[in-house]
């Protein structure tokens, strides 16, 4: 089923008689314009309240600047006056430091909802709705059953294109060539109306026009927006596939997917589906995070990291709202790579039988739906150490294109890892290093262990003023190192058994 637009969804709730909608938005003006247009289509009127303007209907002020509680009292004093009205409350904060005041506001919102549910035949309202506009969801428990959450649509490419054209017209300028216009619109996708206007104004002031040279400025503005959100982090990805020792099966698979992404239009015409993502599971310190960064470079796309811990809120509905905003931001920033590190920490405990906390279960549901239905070119790279804690629904085909298992490196991979790390630091010394001996002495070492051995040995050679890095120095460090096979013996054995049971695709080539 195709996702409904904000207008379509709003109309559906309005016709169905939903009493209260909470729209998560920072763009009150844009959302209010859409609500007014919907009201006109439905033959309804709009009454608004805000802290700075008080309560107003289409004909002017009803009250001066009064509190939300006082405004609700005015409305409820004569319920008939609310008939056939959409009442929009801007920047509503139902949570206050004053518990008594909070309860008073909640009780009045609940009273309105009850009037709508009663209907006109029972002395209530037949056609009325209250809309709360606020960027953060904070719904008291006592009115939770009456409130429906909605997310505002992010401006589409065509809407942004029209805004660019209008901006240039206001400056007395003609729009640029269509190809540049669409490139500008795509680059601005994900920004709010005001952010787009400010970015265009900044670009215009620097040179008196808007051209292709302004695209880097626009992309920088988008990076700032992502940073401001606090939900996603844009990660610098300078790593290459060549920096990964081993994991040839996984690397070849990612390069194939990158080729599809880079030629997406031809792929679609050929009948190839755009890849959704990959889950990389396995031992800690074996290159999962490195692979995520290298994938971004191979795809030629920005890398955004989602920290699930940042999504958790303390109010009802806040965590789900954060998840929706993070996914919407990902969609708006696509094409991109979305990296979700340590996925099991986010969804552990969610089982087929409905276990796990209520919030975690809802977050999992939102993420699962998005993975199943997303059409945007956002490639997900999820990493996990222990998949035994992940819900089985996530491991089914259709969520991720493939699930790879990263084991402790085999002898060939250990050799390549050592070559990579020694080559980065002391390439000239590499021909004189007895790699075969190092490989034989490092069985059970993960990639992070091997990197630590090289790093420590190079530092020691420098401090002792040696002219070159020598095999003996590396062997000495190896003897002093406690590898992952020792420090996490039980966990590693358990994970290895789990991955063997599930028959996951190995990331390494035998």
C-alpha positions in Angstrom: 0.0 0.0 0.0 1.4 3.4 -1.0 2.1 5.8 1.7 -0.6 8.6 1.9 0.4 12.2 1.8 -0.1 14.5 4.7 -3.2 16.0 3.1 -4.7 12.6 2.3 -4.1 11.3 5.8 -5.4 14.4 7.5 -8.6 14.3 5.4 -9.1 10.7 6.3 -8.8 11.4 10.1 -11.1 14.4 9.8 -13.8 12.4 8.0 -13.5 9.5 10.4 -14.1 11.8 13.3 -10.8 11.6 15.1 -10.9 14.2 17.9 -7.3 15.3 18.4 -4.3 15.1 16.1 -0.7 15.9 17.2 1.4 17.0 14.2 5.1 16.9 14.8 6.5 19.9 13.1 8.7 23.0 13.3 6.9 24.5 10.2 3.7 25.8 11.8 3.1 28.2 8.9 3.3 25.6 6.2 1.1 23.0 8.1 -1.4 25.7 9.0 -1.7 26.7 5.3 -2.4 23.1 4.4 -5.0 22.8 7.1 -6.8 25.9 6.0 -6.9 24.5 2.4 -8.3 21.2 3.6 -10.9 23.1 5.8 -12.0 25.1 2.7 -12.4 21.9 0.7 -14.5 20.4 3.5 -16.6 23.5 4.1 -15.1 24.0 7.6 -13.5 27.0 9.4 -10.2 27.2 11.3 -9.7 28.7 14.7 -6.2 29.1 16.0 -4.4 29.7 19.3 -0.9 30.7 20.0 0.9 32.2 22.9 1.7 35.4 21.0 -1.7 35.9 19.2 -4.2 34.4 21.6 -7.4 32.7 20.3 -8.6 33.7 16.8 -11.2 32.7 14.3 -11.4 33.8 10.6 -13.1 37.0 11.7 -10.5 38.2 14.2 -9.4 37.9 17.8 -11.6 36.0 20.3 -9.3 36.6 23.2 -6.1 38.5 23.7 -2.9 36.8 24.7 -4.2 34.3 27.2 -2.9 31.0 28.5 -3.8 27.7 26.9 -6.0 26.8 29.9 -7.9 30.1 29.5 -8.3 29.6 25.8 -9.7 26.1 26.3 -12.1 27.4 28.9 -13.4 30.0 26.3 -13.9 27.2 23.7 -15.6 24.8 26.1 -17.9 27.5 27.5 -20.0 27.3 24.4 -19.3 23.9 22.6 -21.7 24.8 19.7 -19.3 27.5 18.6 -16.7 24.7 17.9 -19.1 22.9 15.5 -17.7 22.6 12.0 -14.3 24.0 13.2 -10.7 22.8 13.1 -9.1 24.2 16.2 -5.3 24.5 15.8 -3.2 25.0 18.9 0.4 26.1 18.1 3.5 25.1 20.1 1.5 23.3 22.7 3.3 22.2 25.8 1.1 20.0 27.9 4.0 19.2 30.2 4.7 21.8 32.8 6.5 22.1 36.1 3.1 22.7 37.7 1.4 19.3 38.0 -1.9 20.9 38.8 -1.8 23.1 35.7 -0.8 20.2 33.6 -3.8 18.2 34.9 -6.1 21.1 34.2 -5.0 21.3 30.5 -5.3 17.6 30.1 -8.8 17.5 31.5 -10.0 20.2 29.1 -8.4 18.4 26.1 -10.1 15.2 27.2 -13.4 17.0 27.6 -13.2 18.2 24.0 -12.4 14.7 22.8 -15.4 13.3 24.7 -17.7 15.9 23.0 -16.5 14.8 19.6 -17.0 11.1 20.4 -20.5 11.8 21.7 -21.6 13.2 18.4 -24.4 15.8 17.9 -27.2 13.4 18.6 -26.0 12.9 22.2 -25.3 16.6 22.8 -21.7 16.6 21.5 -20.1 17.7 18.3 -20.6 16.1 14.9 -17.8 17.8 13.0 -14.9 19.2 14.9 -11.2 18.5 15.4 -8.4 19.8 17.5 -4.9 19.9 16.0 -1.8 20.3 18.2 1.3 21.6 16.5 4.6 21.1 18.3 8.0 19.7 17.4 8.2 17.3 20.3 5.6 14.8 21.3 4.6 15.1 24.9 1.3 13.5 25.5 0.0 12.9 29.0 -1.2 9.4 29.8 -4.7 10.5 30.6 -5.4 11.8 27.0 -3.2 9.3 25.1 -6.3 7.3 23.9 -7.7 10.4 22.2 -4.6 11.6 20.4 -3.3 10.4 17.0 0.2 11.2 16.0 1.1 12.6 12.6 4.3 13.5 11.0 4.5 16.4 8.6 5.6 15.6 5.0 9.1 16.7 4.1 8.9 19.0 1.1 9.1 17.1 -2.2 11.4 17.9 -5.1 8.6 19.5 -7.1 7.5 21.7 -4.2 11.1 22.8 -3.6 11.6 23.5 -7.4 8.5 25.8 -7.2 10.0 27.6 -4.1 13.2 28.2 -6.0 11.4 29.6 -9.0 9.3 31.8 -6.7 12.4 33.0 -4.8 14.1 34.0 -8.0 11.0 35.7 -9.3 10.8 37.8 -6.2 14.4 38.9 -7.0 13.4 39.8 -10.5 15.4 36.8 -11.9 14.6 34.1 -14.4 14.8 30.5 -13.3 18.0 28.6 -14.4 18.1 25.7 -16.9 15.8 22.9 -15.9 18.7 20.5 -15.2 20.3 22.9 -12.7 16.9 23.7 -11.2 16.3 20.0 -10.5 19.8 19.5 -9.1 19.3 22.5 -6.8 15.9 21.1 -5.7 17.4 17.6 -4.9 20.2 19.2 -3.0 17.8 21.2 -0.9 15.5 18.2 -0.2 15.2 17.6 3.5 15.4 21.3 4.5 12.4 23.2 5.8 10.8 26.1 4.0 12.6 28.7 6.1 15.9 26.8 5.8 15.5 26.7 2.0 14.7 30.4 1.9 17.7 31.3 4.0 20.0 29.1 2.0 18.8 30.6 -1.3 19.2 34.1 0.1 22.7 33.3 1.2 23.6 31.9 -2.2 22.0 34.8 -4.0 23.8 37.4 -1.9 27.2 35.8 -2.8 27.4 36.8 -6.4 23.9 38.1 -7.2 22.7 34.8 -8.7 22.2 31.1 -8.0 24.3 28.7 -10.1 25.9 25.3 -9.9 28.7 26.8 -7.8 26.2 27.2 -5.0 25.6 23.4 -4.7 28.5 22.9 -2.1 27.0 25.6 0.1 23.6 23.9 -0.1 25.1 20.5 0.8 27.0 22.1 3.8 23.7 23.5 5.0 22.1 20.1 4.8 25.0 18.7 6.9 24.3 21.4 9.5 20.6 20.4 9.5 21.6 16.7 10.1 23.9 17.8 13.0 21.2 20.0 14.5 18.7 17.2 14.6 20.8 15.3 17.1 19.3 12.0 15.7 21.8 11.3 12.9 25.5 11.9 12.6 27.3 12.5 9.2 30.5 10.4 9.3 33.6 11.1 7.3 34.3 7.9 5.2 37.9 7.9 3.8 38.3 4.1 4.1 38.6 2.0 1.0 37.8 -1.6 0.4 41.6 -2.2 0.0 42.0 -1.1 3.7 40.0 -4.2 4.7 42.1 -7.3 5.1 40.1 -10.3 3.9 36.2 -10.4 3.9 36.5 -10.9 0.1 33.0 -12.4 -0.2 31.4 -9.4 1.6 33.5 -6.9 -0.3 32.6 -8.3 -3.7 28.9 -8.4 -2.8 29.0 -4.7 -1.7 30.8 -3.7 -4.9 28.1 -5.4 -7.0 25.4 -3.5 -5.1 27.4 -0.2 -5.5 27.4 -0.8 -9.3 23.6 -1.1 -9.2 23.2 2.1 -7.2 25.5 4.0 -9.5 23.5 3.0 -12.6 20.1 2.9 -10.9 17.9 4.1 -13.8 19.3 1.5 -16.2 19.1 -1.2 -13.4 15.3 -0.4 -13.0 14.7 -0.6 -16.8 16.5 -4.0 -16.8 14.3 -5.3 -14.0 16.9 -5.0 -11.2 15.6 -3.9 -7.8 17.5 -1.2 -5.9 19.3 -2.9 -3.0 17.8 -2.2 0.5 20.7 -3.1 2.8 22.9 -5.6 4.5 23.3 -6.9 8.1 26.9 -7.7 9.0 27.1 -9.8 12.1 30.0 -11.4 13.9 32.9 -11.1 16.2 33.9 -7.7 17.7 36.9 -6.0 16.2 36.7 -7.9 12.9 36.1 -5.1 10.5 32.3 -4.5 10.6 32.4 -0.8 11.2 35.4 -0.4 8.8 33.3 -2.2 6.2 30.4 0.3 6.7 32.7 3.2 6.1 34.4 1.6 3.1 30.9 0.8 1.6 30.0 4.5 1.7 33.2 5.3 -0.3 32.5 2.5 -2.8 29.0 3.7 -3.3 30.1 7.3 -3.6 27.5 8.3 -1.1 27.4 10.2 2.2 27.5 8.1 5.4 25.0 8.8 8.1 25.2 7.0 11.4 22.1 6.4 13.5 22.6 6.2 17.3 19.6 4.4 18.6 20.3 5.7 22.1 19.6 9.2 21.0 16.2 8.2 19.8 14.9 7.3 23.3 12.7 9.9 24.9 11.1 10.1 28.3 7.6 11.1 27.2 4.8 9.1 25.6 5.4 8.9 21.8 8.6 10.8 21.9 10.9 7.9 21.0 8.6 6.9 18.1 8.6 10.5 16.9 12.4 10.6 17.0 12.5 7.4 15.0 10.1 8.8 12.4 12.1 12.0 12.1 15.4 10.1 11.8 14.0 7.9 9.0 12.4 10.9 7.3 15.7 12.7 7.4 17.4 9.7 5.9 14.8 9.6 3.1 15.3 13.3 2.4 19.1 12.9 2.4 19.1 10.0 0.0 20.8 8.7 -1.9 22.9 7.8 1.2 24.3 5.0 3.3 22.5 4.7 6.7 24.8 2.9 9.2 23.2 1.4 12.3 25.9 0.2 14.6 25.3 -2.5 17.2 21.7 -3.2 16.1 21.1 -5.7 18.8 21.4 -3.1 21.5 18.4 -1.3 20.0 16.0 -4.2 19.5 17.2 -6.8 22.0 14.3 -8.5 23.8 11.8 -8.0 21.0 10.6 -11.5 20.2 8.0 -13.0 18.1 5.8 -13.5 21.1 5.6 -9.8 21.8 8.3 -9.6 24.5 10.4 -6.5 25.1 9.5 -3.1 26.4 6.5 -1.4 24.9 8.7 1.5 23.5 11.3 -0.9 22.1 8.6 -3.0 20.4 7.0 0.1 18.8 10.4 1.4 17.6 11.1 -2.0 16.1 7.7 -2.0 14.4 8.4 1.4 12.8 11.8 0.4 11.6 10.6 -2.9 10.3 7.8 -1.2 8.3 10.3 1.3 6.9 12.7 -1.4 5.8 9.9 -3.4 4.1 8.3 -0.5 2.3 11.0 2.1 1.6 11.5 3.1 -2.0 14.2 5.8 -1.5 17.8 5.0 -2.5 19.0 4.7 1.1 21.2 1.7 1.6 21.2 0.4 5.2 24.4 -1.1 6.6 23.5 -2.6 10.0 26.2 -4.2 12.2 25.7 -6.5 15.2 27.8 -8.6 17.4 25.3 -11.1 18.8 22.2 -11.7 16.6 20.7 -14.2 19.1 19.1 -11.2 20.8 17.6 -9.9 17.6 13.9 -10.5 16.8 13.5 -13.3 14.1 11.4 -11.0 12.0 14.4 -8.8 11.3 16.4 -11.8 9.9 13.8 -12.8 7.3 14.3 -12.2 3.6 12.8 -8.9 2.5 14.3 -6.8 5.3 17.9 -7.0 4.4 19.2 -8.2 1.0 21.7 -10.4 2.7 23.1 -11.3 6.2 26.8 -11.9 6.4 28.8 -13.5 9.2 32.2 -12.1 10.0 34.4 -14.8 11.8 37.8 -14.4 13.3 40.3 -13.9 10.4 41.9 -17.0 8.9 45.6 -17.2 8.1 45.4 -15.5 4.7 43.3 -12.7 6.2 45.6 -12.2 9.1 48.5 -11.8 6.6 46.5 -9.2 4.7 45.5 -7.3 7.8 49.2 -7.2 9.0 50.3 -6.0 5.5 47.7 -3.2 5.6 48.6 -1.9 9.0 52.4 -2.3 8.6 52.1 -0.7 5.1 50.3 2.3 6.5 52.9 3.0 9.1 56.2 1.5 7.8 55.8 0.5 4.2 59.6 0.5 3.6 60.1 -2.1 6.4 57.4 -4.5 5.1 59.7 -6.6 2.8 61.9 -7.4 5.8 59.1 -8.6 8.1 58.6 -12.4 8.5 54.8 -12.3 7.9 54.4 -16.0 7.9 55.8 -16.3 11.4 53.6 -13.5 12.6 50.6 -15.2 11.1 51.3 -18.5 12.8 51.7 -16.7 16.2 48.4 -14.8 16.0 45.7 -17.5 15.6 42.5 -16.3 17.3 43.4 -12.6 16.9 40.8 -10.3 15.6 41.5 -7.4 13.2 41.6 -4.9 16.1 44.1 -7.1 18.0 46.4 -7.2 15.0 46.2 -3.5 14.5 47.0 -3.0 18.2 50.1 -5.2 17.8 51.4 -3.2 14.9 50.6 0.2 16.5 52.3 -0.7 19.8 55.3 -2.2 18.0 55.8 0.8 15.8 55.6 3.1 18.8 58.1 1.1 20.8 60.5 1.0 17.9 60.3 4.8 17.7 60.8 5.3 21.4 63.9 3.0 21.4 65.2 4.9 18.4 65.4 1.9 16.1 65.9 2.6 12.4 63.3 0.1 11.3 60.4 -2.0 12.5 61.6 -5.6 13.0 59.9 -9.0 13.3 61.3 -9.5 16.8 59.6 -6.3 18.0 56.3 -7.5 16.6 56.7 -11.0 18.2 57.4 -9.4 21.5 54.2 -7.4 21.4 52.3 -10.5 20.4 53.5 -12.3 23.5 52.3 -9.5 25.7 48.9 -9.3 24.0 45.8 -10.9 25.3 43.7 -11.5 22.1 39.9 -11.7 21.9 40.0 -15.5 21.9 41.2 -15.2 25.5 39.3 -12.2 26.8 35.9 -13.2 25.3 36.4 -17.0 25.0 32.9 -18.0 26.2 31.1 -15.3 24.2 33.0 -16.2 21.1 32.2 -19.8 21.3 28.5 -19.1 21.9 28.4 -16.7 18.9 30.2 -19.1 16.6 27.7 -21.8 17.5 24.8 -19.4 16.9 26.0 -18.3 13.4 26.7 -21.9 12.4 23.2 -22.9 13.4 21.6 -20.1 11.4 23.6 -20.9 8.3 24.6 -17.3 7.6 26.6 -16.4 4.6 30.3 -16.2 5.4 32.0 -12.8 4.7 35.3 -14.6 4.1 36.3 -16.7 1.1 37.7 -20.1 1.9 
